[in-house]
Amino acid sequence: MLAGILTHLRDTLPPERWDSVEIAEDIDILQELAGRVRDGSAIIMPFRERAGEQSLATGGFRQLIEVQFAVGIVVREHDQFLGETRALRFDALKVDLETSLAGWEPPNCVEPCELVGGESSPIERGVSIYIQTWATARFLTGAQP
């Protein structure tokens, strides 16, 4: 699924505003990457899976799994890039990300992406990240994809 999200974002985010799209396997790697990537980079990370009940009473297996992933937007601050200008930069990148993901259904998923929430955080001096959590769902059947 993450490979499909990576490809989708690389294909749909406007290149004039976005530098790159990367994948991190956990929060520590996400933080490390955020300190290294350029302004206007996105970092995708698997977040949480929540399983529902197995829905078939007899013959087979089918369980709905809610899948959450996070996408971080990295903004590097410069002397002239503070306050209102920085906030407007985050807004423009956030709109791009939401336009790309809202309602889109990743490969092997059965529900479109929907926004769960978002939060901003400093990474290091001069680097901030805005992370949005997105949700979709897939079926676990025990069969090979």
C-alpha positions as CSV (number, residue, x, y, z in Angstrom):
1,M,0.0,0.0,0.0
2,L,2.8,2.5,0.9
3,A,4.4,2.0,-2.5
4,G,1.0,2.9,-4.1
5,I,0.7,6.0,-2.0
6,L,4.3,7.0,-2.8
7,T,3.7,6.7,-6.6
8,H,0.4,8.5,-6.3
9,L,1.9,11.5,-4.4
10,R,4.9,11.7,-6.7
11,D,2.5,11.7,-9.7
12,T,0.0,14.2,-8.3
13,L,1.8,16.8,-6.1
14,P,2.7,19.9,-8.1
15,P,6.4,19.8,-8.8
16,E,6.7,23.6,-8.6
17,R,6.0,23.4,-4.9
18,W,7.2,19.9,-3.9
19,D,10.8,18.8,-3.8
20,S,10.4,15.1,-3.1
21,V,8.3,12.3,-1.5
22,E,10.0,9.8,0.8
23,I,9.0,6.8,3.0
24,A,10.0,6.3,6.6
25,E,9.3,3.1,8.4
26,D,8.8,4.6,11.9
27,I,8.7,7.9,13.7
28,D,12.4,8.0,14.5
29,I,13.3,7.7,10.8
30,L,10.6,10.2,9.9
31,Q,12.2,12.7,12.3
32,E,15.7,12.0,11.0
33,L,14.5,12.4,7.4
34,A,12.7,15.6,8.2
35,G,16.0,17.1,9.3
36,R,17.7,16.1,6.0
37,V,15.2,16.6,3.2
38,R,14.6,19.9,1.5
39,D,11.8,22.4,1.9
40,G,8.6,21.1,0.4
41,S,9.2,17.4,0.9
42,A,6.6,14.9,2.0
43,I,7.4,11.9,4.1
44,I,5.0,8.9,4.3
45,M,4.9,6.6,7.3
46,P,2.7,3.6,8.2
47,F,0.9,4.5,11.4
48,R,-1.8,2.2,12.8
49,E,-3.9,-0.8,11.8
50,R,-7.1,-1.6,13.6
51,A,-8.9,-4.9,13.0
52,G,-12.6,-5.4,13.0
53,E,-14.3,-8.8,13.6
54,Q,-14.0,-11.6,11.1
55,S,-17.2,-11.3,9.1
56,L,-17.7,-14.8,7.6
57,A,-19.4,-17.4,9.9
58,T,-18.4,-20.4,7.8
59,G,-16.2,-21.1,4.8
60,G,-13.3,-18.7,4.5
61,F,-12.0,-15.7,6.2
62,R,-12.7,-12.0,5.7
63,Q,-11.7,-9.3,8.2
64,L,-11.9,-5.5,7.6
65,I,-8.7,-3.7,8.7
66,E,-8.7,0.1,9.1
67,V,-5.3,1.3,8.0
68,Q,-3.9,4.6,9.0
69,F,-0.8,6.3,7.5
70,A,0.8,9.6,8.2
71,V,2.2,12.1,5.7
72,G,4.5,14.8,7.0
73,I,5.0,18.1,5.1
74,V,8.5,19.6,5.8
75,V,9.0,23.3,5.7
76,R,12.5,24.8,6.3
77,E,12.5,28.3,7.7
78,H,14.9,31.0,6.4
79,D,15.4,34.6,7.7
80,Q,12.7,35.9,5.3
81,F,10.5,32.8,5.8
82,L,8.8,33.4,9.2
83,G,5.4,34.2,10.6
84,E,2.7,34.8,8.0
85,T,4.8,33.7,5.1
86,R,5.6,30.4,6.8
87,A,2.0,29.8,7.6
88,L,0.9,30.5,4.0
89,R,3.6,28.0,2.8
90,F,2.1,25.3,5.0
91,D,-1.4,26.1,3.8
92,A,-0.5,25.8,0.2
93,L,1.3,22.5,0.7
94,K,-1.5,21.2,2.9
95,V,-4.1,22.0,0.2
96,D,-2.0,20.1,-2.4
97,L,-1.8,17.0,-0.1
98,E,-5.5,17.1,0.7
99,T,-6.4,17.5,-2.9
100,S,-4.2,14.5,-3.8
101,L,-5.4,12.1,-1.1
102,A,-9.0,13.0,-0.1
103,G,-11.3,10.4,-1.7
104,W,-8.5,8.5,-3.5
105,E,-8.5,4.7,-3.0
106,P,-5.0,3.2,-2.7
107,P,-4.2,-0.1,-4.4
108,N,-5.6,-3.2,-2.6
109,C,-7.8,-1.0,-0.4
110,V,-11.6,-1.0,-0.3
111,E,-12.3,2.5,1.0
112,P,-11.2,6.0,-0.1
113,C,-8.7,7.9,2.0
114,E,-10.2,10.3,4.6
115,L,-8.4,12.7,6.9
116,V,-8.2,11.7,10.5
117,G,-6.3,14.8,11.9
118,G,-3.2,16.9,11.7
119,E,-0.5,18.5,13.9
120,S,2.5,20.7,13.5
121,S,5.8,20.3,15.3
122,P,9.3,21.7,15.2
123,I,12.0,19.1,14.2
124,E,15.1,21.2,14.8
125,R,16.0,24.8,14.5
126,G,14.7,26.1,11.2
127,V,12.8,22.9,10.3
128,S,9.1,22.3,11.0
129,I,6.8,19.5,10.0
130,Y,3.0,19.3,9.7
131,I,1.8,15.7,9.9
132,Q,-1.6,14.6,8.8
133,T,-3.0,11.1,9.6
134,W,-5.1,9.5,6.9
135,A,-7.3,6.4,7.0
136,T,-8.5,3.8,4.5
137,A,-9.4,0.1,4.8
138,R,-8.5,-3.3,3.4
139,F,-9.7,-6.8,3.8
140,L,-7.6,-9.5,5.3
141,T,-8.5,-12.8,3.7
142,G,-5.4,-14.9,4.2
143,A,-4.9,-15.1,0.4
144,Q,-1.9,-13.7,-1.4
145,P,-2.5,-10.3,-3.0
